């Protein structure tokens, strides 16, 4: 190869390398810009996930692309059953059961989804159910309770409470230890979990612990700052959806003040089981969840209130790819395991919300850029094909 031809090849390689480097730097700047949201700066991976969902770049909605998911060891088995309700209909109930013999603790889990069809079900929450089963060695029982607009309050609550009764009645059949029963719910499911505990108290059913993940605790229009700061919808829950859910689930406005709809308004919250209330920093439901935790504490209950900073509503659904979410899910699992083993220690002190600053690791930063590159490619592909 003569010198001029060699120079041309080197020039081409150098130019191509420069283009690739500049393109990479531009892409990194674009990805970094996604962390600057309307209500403030968020962690990089949080910003990438928020951008992906709001730009509809994840075809599964809130689900995670399969190549980002870490496989889970087969220590549990799944079973879908039908449960007959008191009004003669049947609802689906999903169960995860440890392979080894029991009896096992039981977690009755109520999925979120704004009490409305199309916003959440046991399938959208299957990854959380699976993870809790693996991390607690407990039986998971999750009802696909009936939702609006076809069914109004109190149908969803009745289905949820009857699932707890079903667990108690079928304990020997499902190899469950009814002395170790936890009630867990997220968002609308957190509302149902609190109301189920209220009904369990009236029926003398024993619940060992309760976990409320970013729960909706009142339908009343109360002046919570977080409702104004984060209710645009960019953080996965908008004011319009909340108002739509309220109208669909409780078309009778008098029900908005019903304690079984708005557990924050219950006069007497004494007698709750050991409880964990977990909130997200960028969540319109943050303040009412923490207010509920404070009321539980003031009523003399053992309660932990934990705010996971740098996160948004529904963030635990992303535990496979979001370090903060995985940490939160481990925190929840550790709380449940400790309650099942009677090793949870509650300190007698004034109420406080513990803010968890579990930051992104270097791995999270690298993964965030990788996810961002994938999303930019998706956007480019969409532009070319439309």
BATORTI-265768 format. One record per residue (C-alpha): residue number from 1; residue in one letter; x, y, z. Coordinates in steps of 0.25 Angstrom, whole numbers. Layout:
! residues N
<site rovo="NUM" gufi="a" x="X" y="Y" z="Z"/>
...
//
This chain:
! residues 386
<site rovo="1" gufi="x" x="0" y="0" z="0"/>
<site rovo="2" gufi="x" x="6" y="13" z="-4"/>
<site rovo="3" gufi="x" x="7" y="25" z="6"/>
<site rovo="4" gufi="x" x="-4" y="33" z="0"/>
<site rovo="5" gufi="x" x="-14" y="21" z="0"/>
<site rovo="6" gufi="x" x="-10" y="18" z="14"/>
<site rovo="7" gufi="x" x="-12" y="33" z="18"/>
<site rovo="8" gufi="x" x="-26" y="32" z="12"/>
<site rovo="9" gufi="x" x="-29" y="20" z="20"/>
<site rovo="10" gufi="x" x="-24" y="26" z="33"/>
<site rovo="11" gufi="x" x="-32" y="38" z="30"/>
<site rovo="12" gufi="x" x="-45" y="30" z="28"/>
<site rovo="13" gufi="x" x="-42" y="22" z="41"/>
<site rovo="14" gufi="x" x="-39" y="35" z="49"/>
<site rovo="15" gufi="x" x="-51" y="42" z="43"/>
<site rovo="16" gufi="x" x="-60" y="30" z="46"/>
<site rovo="17" gufi="x" x="-55" y="29" z="60"/>
<site rovo="18" gufi="x" x="-57" y="44" z="62"/>
<site rovo="19" gufi="x" x="-71" y="43" z="58"/>
<site rovo="20" gufi="x" x="-74" y="32" z="67"/>
<site rovo="21" gufi="x" x="-68" y="39" z="79"/>
<site rovo="22" gufi="x" x="-75" y="52" z="76"/>
<site rovo="23" gufi="x" x="-88" y="44" z="74"/>
<site rovo="24" gufi="x" x="-86" y="36" z="87"/>
<site rovo="25" gufi="x" x="-83" y="49" z="95"/>
<site rovo="26" gufi="x" x="-96" y="55" z="89"/>
<site rovo="27" gufi="x" x="-104" y="43" z="93"/>
<site rovo="28" gufi="x" x="-98" y="44" z="107"/>
<site rovo="29" gufi="x" x="-102" y="59" z="108"/>
<site rovo="30" gufi="x" x="-116" y="55" z="103"/>
<site rovo="31" gufi="x" x="-117" y="44" z="113"/>
<site rovo="32" gufi="x" x="-112" y="53" z="124"/>
<site rovo="33" gufi="x" x="-123" y="63" z="121"/>
<site rovo="34" gufi="x" x="-134" y="53" z="124"/>
<site rovo="35" gufi="x" x="-131" y="54" z="139"/>
<site rovo="36" gufi="x" x="-135" y="69" z="139"/>
<site rovo="37" gufi="x" x="-150" y="68" z="141"/>
<site rovo="38" gufi="x" x="-161" y="78" z="143"/>
<site rovo="39" gufi="x" x="-161" y="77" z="158"/>
<site rovo="40" gufi="x" x="-146" y="76" z="159"/>
<site rovo="41" gufi="x" x="-134" y="67" z="157"/>
<site rovo="42" gufi="x" x="-135" y="52" z="159"/>
<site rovo="43" gufi="x" x="-125" y="41" z="159"/>
<site rovo="44" gufi="x" x="-120" y="37" z="145"/>
<site rovo="45" gufi="x" x="-126" y="23" z="144"/>
<site rovo="46" gufi="x" x="-139" y="29" z="150"/>
<site rovo="47" gufi="x" x="-139" y="39" z="139"/>
<site rovo="48" gufi="x" x="-136" y="29" z="128"/>
<site rovo="49" gufi="x" x="-148" y="20" z="133"/>
<site rovo="50" gufi="x" x="-157" y="32" z="134"/>
<site rovo="51" gufi="x" x="-154" y="37" z="120"/>
<site rovo="52" gufi="x" x="-156" y="23" z="114"/>
<site rovo="53" gufi="x" x="-170" y="21" z="120"/>
<site rovo="54" gufi="x" x="-174" y="36" z="117"/>
<site rovo="55" gufi="x" x="-169" y="34" z="102"/>
<site rovo="56" gufi="x" x="-176" y="21" z="101"/>
<site rovo="57" gufi="x" x="-163" y="14" z="98"/>
<site rovo="58" gufi="x" x="-166" y="2" z="106"/>
<site rovo="59" gufi="x" x="-176" y="-7" z="99"/>
<site rovo="60" gufi="x" x="-180" y="-14" z="112"/>
<site rovo="61" gufi="x" x="-184" y="-1" z="119"/>
<site rovo="62" gufi="x" x="-178" y="-2" z="133"/>
<site rovo="63" gufi="x" x="-171" y="-15" z="130"/>
<site rovo="64" gufi="x" x="-156" y="-17" z="128"/>
<site rovo="65" gufi="x" x="-150" y="-21" z="115"/>
<site rovo="66" gufi="x" x="-147" y="-36" z="116"/>
<site rovo="67" gufi="x" x="-132" y="-34" z="113"/>
<site rovo="68" gufi="x" x="-130" y="-25" z="126"/>
<site rovo="69" gufi="x" x="-137" y="-36" z="135"/>
<site rovo="70" gufi="x" x="-128" y="-45" z="144"/>
<site rovo="71" gufi="x" x="-134" y="-59" z="144"/>
<site rovo="72" gufi="x" x="-139" y="-64" z="158"/>
<site rovo="73" gufi="x" x="-136" y="-78" z="163"/>
<site rovo="74" gufi="x" x="-147" y="-88" z="162"/>
<site rovo="75" gufi="x" x="-150" y="-89" z="177"/>
<site rovo="76" gufi="x" x="-165" y="-86" z="176"/>
<site rovo="77" gufi="x" x="-177" y="-91" z="168"/>
<site rovo="78" gufi="x" x="-188" y="-82" z="162"/>
<site rovo="79" gufi="x" x="-203" y="-86" z="162"/>
<site rovo="80" gufi="x" x="-215" y="-79" z="157"/>
<site rovo="81" gufi="x" x="-228" y="-82" z="164"/>
<site rovo="82" gufi="x" x="-242" y="-77" z="165"/>
<site rovo="83" gufi="x" x="-249" y="-73" z="177"/>
<site rovo="84" gufi="x" x="-264" y="-71" z="179"/>
<site rovo="85" gufi="x" x="-268" y="-58" z="185"/>
<site rovo="86" gufi="x" x="-280" y="-56" z="194"/>
<site rovo="87" gufi="x" x="-288" y="-50" z="183"/>
<site rovo="88" gufi="x" x="-287" y="-63" z="175"/>
<site rovo="89" gufi="x" x="-277" y="-59" z="165"/>
<site rovo="90" gufi="x" x="-262" y="-64" z="163"/>
<site rovo="91" gufi="x" x="-249" y="-56" z="163"/>
<site rovo="92" gufi="x" x="-235" y="-61" z="159"/>
<site rovo="93" gufi="x" x="-225" y="-63" z="171"/>
<site rovo="94" gufi="x" x="-210" y="-64" z="168"/>
<site rovo="95" gufi="x" x="-202" y="-72" z="177"/>
<site rovo="96" gufi="x" x="-187" y="-74" z="179"/>
<site rovo="97" gufi="x" x="-183" y="-85" z="188"/>
<site rovo="98" gufi="x" x="-169" y="-90" z="192"/>
<site rovo="99" gufi="x" x="-165" y="-103" z="187"/>
<site rovo="100" gufi="x" x="-161" y="-109" z="200"/>
<site rovo="101" gufi="x" x="-171" y="-113" z="210"/>
<site rovo="102" gufi="x" x="-177" y="-104" z="221"/>
<site rovo="103" gufi="x" x="-185" y="-99" z="227"/>
<site rovo="104" gufi="x" x="-181" y="-85" z="222"/>
<site rovo="105" gufi="x" x="-184" y="-71" z="225"/>
<site rovo="106" gufi="x" x="-194" y="-64" z="216"/>
<site rovo="107" gufi="x" x="-194" y="-51" z="209"/>
<site rovo="108" gufi="x" x="-207" y="-46" z="204"/>
<site rovo="109" gufi="x" x="-204" y="-36" z="193"/>
<site rovo="110" gufi="x" x="-213" y="-26" z="187"/>
<site rovo="111" gufi="x" x="-208" y="-20" z="174"/>
<site rovo="112" gufi="x" x="-209" y="-5" z="170"/>
<site rovo="113" gufi="x" x="-216" y="1" z="158"/>
<site rovo="114" gufi="x" x="-225" y="12" z="162"/>
<site rovo="115" gufi="x" x="-237" y="3" z="165"/>
<site rovo="116" gufi="x" x="-240" y="3" z="150"/>
<site rovo="117" gufi="x" x="-239" y="-7" z="138"/>
<site rovo="118" gufi="x" x="-226" y="-5" z="130"/>
<site rovo="119" gufi="x" x="-218" y="1" z="140"/>
<site rovo="120" gufi="x" x="-213" y="-11" z="148"/>
<site rovo="121" gufi="x" x="-215" y="-26" z="151"/>
<site rovo="122" gufi="x" x="-208" y="-38" z="156"/>
<site rovo="123" gufi="x" x="-201" y="-40" z="143"/>
<site rovo="124" gufi="x" x="-195" y="-25" z="143"/>
<site rovo="125" gufi="x" x="-190" y="-28" z="157"/>
<site rovo="126" gufi="x" x="-185" y="-42" z="155"/>
<site rovo="127" gufi="x" x="-171" y="-39" z="156"/>
<site rovo="128" gufi="x" x="-173" y="-33" z="170"/>
<site rovo="129" gufi="x" x="-181" y="-45" z="175"/>
<site rovo="130" gufi="x" x="-170" y="-54" z="170"/>
<site rovo="131" gufi="x" x="-159" y="-47" z="176"/>
<site rovo="132" gufi="x" x="-166" y="-46" z="190"/>
<site rovo="133" gufi="x" x="-168" y="-61" z="189"/>
<site rovo="134" gufi="x" x="-154" y="-63" z="187"/>
<site rovo="135" gufi="x" x="-148" y="-53" z="197"/>
<site rovo="136" gufi="x" x="-158" y="-57" z="209"/>
<site rovo="137" gufi="x" x="-160" y="-72" z="206"/>
<site rovo="138" gufi="x" x="-175" y="-69" z="208"/>
<site rovo="139" gufi="x" x="-187" y="-73" z="201"/>
<site rovo="140" gufi="x" x="-192" y="-61" z="193"/>
<site rovo="141" gufi="x" x="-207" y="-60" z="190"/>
<site rovo="142" gufi="x" x="-212" y="-49" z="181"/>
<site rovo="143" gufi="x" x="-226" y="-47" z="177"/>
<site rovo="144" gufi="x" x="-230" y="-41" z="164"/>
<site rovo="145" gufi="x" x="-241" y="-33" z="171"/>
<site rovo="146" gufi="x" x="-252" y="-27" z="163"/>
<site rovo="147" gufi="x" x="-250" y="-12" z="158"/>
<site rovo="148" gufi="x" x="-258" y="0" z="152"/>
<site rovo="149" gufi="x" x="-265" y="4" z="144"/>
<site rovo="150" gufi="x" x="-272" y="-10" z="145"/>
<site rovo="151" gufi="x" x="-271" y="-11" z="160"/>
<site rovo="152" gufi="x" x="-272" y="0" z="170"/>
<site rovo="153" gufi="x" x="-268" y="1" z="185"/>
<site rovo="154" gufi="x" x="-269" y="-8" z="193"/>
<site rovo="155" gufi="x" x="-267" y="-19" z="183"/>
<site rovo="156" gufi="x" x="-252" y="-18" z="182"/>
<site rovo="157" gufi="x" x="-251" y="-17" z="197"/>
<site rovo="158" gufi="x" x="-260" y="-29" z="199"/>
<site rovo="159" gufi="x" x="-252" y="-37" z="189"/>
<site rovo="160" gufi="x" x="-239" y="-34" z="196"/>
<site rovo="161" gufi="x" x="-245" y="-37" z="210"/>
<site rovo="162" gufi="x" x="-251" y="-50" z="206"/>
<site rovo="163" gufi="x" x="-237" y="-54" z="200"/>
<site rovo="164" gufi="x" x="-232" y="-52" z="214"/>
<site rovo="165" gufi="x" x="-243" y="-61" z="220"/>
<site rovo="166" gufi="x" x="-241" y="-71" z="209"/>
<site rovo="167" gufi="x" x="-226" y="-72" z="213"/>
<site rovo="168" gufi="x" x="-230" y="-74" z="228"/>
<site rovo="169" gufi="x" x="-241" y="-85" z="224"/>
<site rovo="170" gufi="x" x="-231" y="-92" z="215"/>
<site rovo="171" gufi="x" x="-219" y="-92" z="223"/>
<site rovo="172" gufi="x" x="-216" y="-107" z="224"/>
<site rovo="173" gufi="x" x="-219" y="-109" z="209"/>
<site rovo="174" gufi="x" x="-209" y="-98" z="204"/>
<site rovo="175" gufi="x" x="-199" y="-102" z="215"/>
<site rovo="176" gufi="x" x="-200" y="-88" z="222"/>
<site rovo="177" gufi="x" x="-197" y="-83" z="236"/>
<site rovo="178" gufi="x" x="-208" y="-74" z="240"/>
<site rovo="179" gufi="x" x="-200" y="-69" z="251"/>
<site rovo="180" gufi="x" x="-191" y="-62" z="241"/>
<site rovo="181" gufi="x" x="-200" y="-55" z="232"/>
<site rovo="182" gufi="x" x="-196" y="-41" z="226"/>
<site rovo="183" gufi="x" x="-205" y="-32" z="217"/>
<site rovo="184" gufi="x" x="-197" y="-24" z="207"/>
<site rovo="185" gufi="x" x="-202" y="-14" z="196"/>
<site rovo="186" gufi="x" x="-197" y="-3" z="187"/>
<site rovo="187" gufi="x" x="-204" y="9" z="183"/>
<site rovo="188" gufi="x" x="-219" y="6" z="182"/>
<site rovo="189" gufi="x" x="-215" y="-7" z="187"/>
<site rovo="190" gufi="x" x="-209" y="0" z="199"/>
<site rovo="191" gufi="x" x="-222" y="6" z="202"/>
<site rovo="192" gufi="x" x="-229" y="-8" z="201"/>
<site rovo="193" gufi="x" x="-219" y="-14" z="210"/>
<site rovo="194" gufi="x" x="-222" y="-3" z="221"/>
<site rovo="195" gufi="x" x="-237" y="-5" z="220"/>
<site rovo="196" gufi="x" x="-235" y="-20" z="220"/>
<site rovo="197" gufi="x" x="-228" y="-19" z="233"/>
<site rovo="198" gufi="x" x="-239" y="-10" z="239"/>
<site rovo="199" gufi="x" x="-249" y="-21" z="235"/>
<site rovo="200" gufi="x" x="-240" y="-32" z="240"/>
<site rovo="201" gufi="x" x="-240" y="-25" z="254"/>
<site rovo="202" gufi="x" x="-256" y="-25" z="254"/>
<site rovo="203" gufi="x" x="-256" y="-39" z="250"/>
<site rovo="204" gufi="x" x="-245" y="-43" z="260"/>
<site rovo="205" gufi="x" x="-236" y="-49" z="249"/>
<site rovo="206" gufi="x" x="-221" y="-48" z="253"/>
<site rovo="207" gufi="x" x="-212" y="-41" z="244"/>
<site rovo="208" gufi="x" x="-197" y="-41" z="248"/>
<site rovo="209" gufi="x" x="-192" y="-29" z="240"/>
<site rovo="210" gufi="x" x="-196" y="-19" z="229"/>
<site rovo="211" gufi="x" x="-188" y="-13" z="218"/>
<site rovo="212" gufi="x" x="-193" y="-1" z="210"/>
<site rovo="213" gufi="x" x="-185" y="3" z="198"/>
<site rovo="214" gufi="x" x="-188" y="18" z="193"/>
<site rovo="215" gufi="x" x="-202" y="16" z="198"/>
<site rovo="216" gufi="x" x="-214" y="24" z="194"/>
<site rovo="217" gufi="x" x="-220" y="28" z="208"/>
<site rovo="218" gufi="x" x="-231" y="38" z="206"/>
<site rovo="219" gufi="x" x="-241" y="42" z="195"/>
<site rovo="220" gufi="x" x="-243" y="55" z="202"/>
<site rovo="221" gufi="x" x="-237" y="68" z="195"/>
<site rovo="222" gufi="x" x="-227" y="71" z="206"/>
<site rovo="223" gufi="x" x="-216" y="81" z="204"/>
<site rovo="224" gufi="x" x="-204" y="71" z="202"/>
<site rovo="225" gufi="x" x="-192" y="78" z="196"/>
<site rovo="226" gufi="x" x="-188" y="65" z="188"/>
<site rovo="227" gufi="x" x="-201" y="65" z="181"/>
<site rovo="228" gufi="x" x="-198" y="78" z="175"/>
<site rovo="229" gufi="x" x="-183" y="76" z="172"/>
<site rovo="230" gufi="x" x="-184" y="63" z="165"/>
<site rovo="231" gufi="x" x="-198" y="61" z="160"/>
<site rovo="232" gufi="x" x="-195" y="65" z="145"/>
<site rovo="233" gufi="x" x="-194" y="50" z="141"/>
<site rovo="234" gufi="x" x="-179" y="50" z="138"/>
<site rovo="235" gufi="x" x="-177" y="43" z="151"/>
<site rovo="236" gufi="x" x="-186" y="31" z="147"/>
<site rovo="237" gufi="x" x="-199" y="37" z="154"/>
<site rovo="238" gufi="x" x="-206" y="49" z="150"/>
<site rovo="239" gufi="x" x="-217" y="57" z="157"/>
<site rovo="240" gufi="x" x="-227" y="54" z="145"/>
<site rovo="241" gufi="x" x="-225" y="39" z="148"/>
<site rovo="242" gufi="x" x="-227" y="41" z="163"/>
<site rovo="243" gufi="x" x="-240" y="48" z="160"/>
<site rovo="244" gufi="x" x="-244" y="38" z="150"/>
<site rovo="245" gufi="x" x="-242" y="27" z="159"/>
<site rovo="246" gufi="x" x="-249" y="34" z="171"/>
<site rovo="247" gufi="x" x="-261" y="36" z="162"/>
<site rovo="248" gufi="x" x="-261" y="22" z="156"/>
<site rovo="249" gufi="x" x="-259" y="14" z="169"/>
<site rovo="250" gufi="x" x="-267" y="23" z="178"/>
<site rovo="251" gufi="x" x="-278" y="30" z="170"/>
<site rovo="252" gufi="x" x="-285" y="33" z="182"/>
<site rovo="253" gufi="x" x="-278" y="45" z="188"/>
<site rovo="254" gufi="x" x="-282" y="42" z="202"/>
<site rovo="255" gufi="x" x="-273" y="29" z="201"/>
<site rovo="256" gufi="x" x="-261" y="38" z="200"/>
<site rovo="257" gufi="x" x="-261" y="40" z="215"/>
<site rovo="258" gufi="x" x="-264" y="26" z="218"/>
<site rovo="259" gufi="x" x="-253" y="20" z="227"/>
<site rovo="260" gufi="x" x="-252" y="8" z="218"/>
<site rovo="261" gufi="x" x="-249" y="17" z="206"/>
<site rovo="262" gufi="x" x="-241" y="27" z="213"/>
<site rovo="263" gufi="x" x="-233" y="20" z="225"/>
<site rovo="264" gufi="x" x="-226" y="33" z="228"/>
<site rovo="265" gufi="x" x="-239" y="38" z="233"/>
<site rovo="266" gufi="x" x="-242" y="27" z="243"/>
<site rovo="267" gufi="x" x="-245" y="32" z="257"/>
<site rovo="268" gufi="x" x="-238" y="20" z="264"/>
<site rovo="269" gufi="x" x="-226" y="13" z="258"/>
<site rovo="270" gufi="x" x="-222" y="6" z="270"/>
<site rovo="271" gufi="x" x="-219" y="-9" z="269"/>
<site rovo="272" gufi="x" x="-212" y="-9" z="255"/>
<site rovo="273" gufi="x" x="-201" y="-20" z="253"/>
<site rovo="274" gufi="x" x="-187" y="-16" z="252"/>
<site rovo="275" gufi="x" x="-186" y="-7" z="240"/>
<site rovo="276" gufi="x" x="-177" y="-2" z="229"/>
<site rovo="277" gufi="x" x="-181" y="10" z="221"/>
<site rovo="278" gufi="x" x="-172" y="12" z="209"/>
<site rovo="279" gufi="x" x="-173" y="25" z="201"/>
<site rovo="280" gufi="x" x="-166" y="31" z="188"/>
<site rovo="281" gufi="x" x="-160" y="45" z="188"/>
<site rovo="282" gufi="x" x="-166" y="48" z="174"/>
<site rovo="283" gufi="x" x="-180" y="43" z="177"/>
<site rovo="284" gufi="x" x="-193" y="51" z="178"/>
<site rovo="285" gufi="x" x="-197" y="41" z="189"/>
<site rovo="286" gufi="x" x="-185" y="43" z="197"/>
<site rovo="287" gufi="x" x="-190" y="52" z="208"/>
<site rovo="288" gufi="x" x="-203" y="45" z="210"/>
<site rovo="289" gufi="x" x="-196" y="32" z="212"/>
<site rovo="290" gufi="x" x="-187" y="38" z="222"/>
<site rovo="291" gufi="x" x="-198" y="45" z="229"/>
<site rovo="292" gufi="x" x="-205" y="31" z="231"/>
<site rovo="293" gufi="x" x="-192" y="26" z="237"/>
<site rovo="294" gufi="x" x="-192" y="37" z="247"/>
<site rovo="295" gufi="x" x="-206" y="34" z="251"/>
<site rovo="296" gufi="x" x="-203" y="20" z="253"/>
<site rovo="297" gufi="x" x="-191" y="24" z="262"/>
<site rovo="298" gufi="x" x="-200" y="33" z="269"/>
<site rovo="299" gufi="x" x="-210" y="23" z="272"/>
<site rovo="300" gufi="x" x="-200" y="14" z="279"/>
<site rovo="301" gufi="x" x="-196" y="5" z="268"/>
<site rovo="302" gufi="x" x="-182" y="0" z="264"/>
<site rovo="303" gufi="x" x="-179" y="6" z="250"/>
<site rovo="304" gufi="x" x="-167" y="10" z="241"/>
<site rovo="305" gufi="x" x="-169" y="21" z="231"/>
<site rovo="306" gufi="x" x="-158" y="21" z="220"/>
<site rovo="307" gufi="x" x="-157" y="30" z="209"/>
<site rovo="308" gufi="x" x="-148" y="25" z="197"/>
<site rovo="309" gufi="x" x="-142" y="37" z="191"/>
<site rovo="310" gufi="x" x="-140" y="38" z="176"/>
<site rovo="311" gufi="x" x="-152" y="30" z="173"/>
<site rovo="312" gufi="x" x="-165" y="32" z="167"/>
<site rovo="313" gufi="x" x="-179" y="25" z="169"/>
<site rovo="314" gufi="x" x="-179" y="10" z="166"/>
<site rovo="315" gufi="x" x="-164" y="10" z="165"/>
<site rovo="316" gufi="x" x="-163" y="-4" z="172"/>
<site rovo="317" gufi="x" x="-168" y="-10" z="159"/>
<site rovo="318" gufi="x" x="-154" y="-7" z="153"/>
<site rovo="319" gufi="x" x="-146" y="-15" z="164"/>
<site rovo="320" gufi="x" x="-140" y="-23" z="153"/>
<site rovo="321" gufi="x" x="-133" y="-11" z="147"/>
<site rovo="322" gufi="x" x="-133" y="0" z="157"/>
<site rovo="323" gufi="x" x="-124" y="-1" z="169"/>
<site rovo="324" gufi="x" x="-132" y="8" z="178"/>
<site rovo="325" gufi="x" x="-144" y="-1" z="175"/>
<site rovo="326" gufi="x" x="-137" y="-14" z="178"/>
<site rovo="327" gufi="x" x="-132" y="-8" z="191"/>
<site rovo="328" gufi="x" x="-146" y="-4" z="195"/>
<site rovo="329" gufi="x" x="-152" y="-18" z="191"/>
<site rovo="330" gufi="x" x="-140" y="-24" z="200"/>
<site rovo="331" gufi="x" x="-145" y="-14" z="211"/>
<site rovo="332" gufi="x" x="-159" y="-19" z="210"/>
<site rovo="333" gufi="x" x="-155" y="-33" z="210"/>
<site rovo="334" gufi="x" x="-146" y="-32" z="222"/>
<site rovo="335" gufi="x" x="-157" y="-25" z="229"/>
<site rovo="336" gufi="x" x="-167" y="-36" z="226"/>
<site rovo="337" gufi="x" x="-156" y="-47" z="230"/>
<site rovo="338" gufi="x" x="-153" y="-40" z="243"/>
<site rovo="339" gufi="x" x="-168" y="-39" z="246"/>
<site rovo="340" gufi="x" x="-170" y="-54" z="243"/>
<site rovo="341" gufi="x" x="-159" y="-57" z="252"/>
<site rovo="342" gufi="x" x="-163" y="-48" z="263"/>
<site rovo="343" gufi="x" x="-149" y="-41" z="262"/>
<site rovo="344" gufi="x" x="-154" y="-27" z="258"/>
<site rovo="345" gufi="x" x="-150" y="-16" z="268"/>
<site rovo="346" gufi="x" x="-158" y="-3" z="269"/>
<site rovo="347" gufi="x" x="-152" y="8" z="277"/>
<site rovo="348" gufi="x" x="-160" y="17" z="286"/>
<site rovo="349" gufi="x" x="-158" y="31" z="280"/>
<site rovo="350" gufi="x" x="-165" y="42" z="274"/>
<site rovo="351" gufi="x" x="-170" y="40" z="260"/>
<site rovo="352" gufi="x" x="-161" y="42" z="248"/>
<site rovo="353" gufi="x" x="-160" y="38" z="234"/>
<site rovo="354" gufi="x" x="-147" y="32" z="231"/>
<site rovo="355" gufi="x" x="-141" y="37" z="217"/>
<site rovo="356" gufi="x" x="-133" y="26" z="210"/>
<site rovo="357" gufi="x" x="-122" y="32" z="202"/>
<site rovo="358" gufi="x" x="-118" y="19" z="196"/>
<site rovo="359" gufi="x" x="-111" y="25" z="183"/>
<site rovo="360" gufi="x" x="-108" y="19" z="170"/>
<site rovo="361" gufi="x" x="-96" y="11" z="169"/>
<site rovo="362" gufi="x" x="-86" y="11" z="157"/>
<site rovo="363" gufi="x" x="-93" y="-1" z="152"/>
<site rovo="364" gufi="x" x="-106" y="7" z="152"/>
<site rovo="365" gufi="x" x="-99" y="19" z="144"/>
<site rovo="366" gufi="x" x="-93" y="10" z="134"/>
<site rovo="367" gufi="x" x="-107" y="2" z="132"/>
<site rovo="368" gufi="x" x="-114" y="15" z="131"/>
<site rovo="369" gufi="x" x="-105" y="19" z="119"/>
<site rovo="370" gufi="x" x="-107" y="6" z="113"/>
<site rovo="371" gufi="x" x="-122" y="7" z="115"/>
<site rovo="372" gufi="x" x="-122" y="21" z="109"/>
<site rovo="373" gufi="x" x="-114" y="17" z="97"/>
<site rovo="374" gufi="x" x="-125" y="6" z="95"/>
<site rovo="375" gufi="x" x="-136" y="16" z="96"/>
<site rovo="376" gufi="x" x="-129" y="26" z="87"/>
<site rovo="377" gufi="x" x="-128" y="15" z="76"/>
<site rovo="378" gufi="x" x="-143" y="12" z="78"/>
<site rovo="379" gufi="x" x="-146" y="26" z="76"/>
<site rovo="380" gufi="x" x="-138" y="27" z="63"/>
<site rovo="381" gufi="x" x="-144" y="14" z="58"/>
<site rovo="382" gufi="x" x="-158" y="20" z="61"/>
<site rovo="383" gufi="x" x="-154" y="32" z="53"/>
<site rovo="384" gufi="x" x="-149" y="25" z="41"/>
<site rovo="385" gufi="x" x="-161" y="15" z="40"/>
<site rovo="386" gufi="x" x="-172" y="26" z="42"/>
//
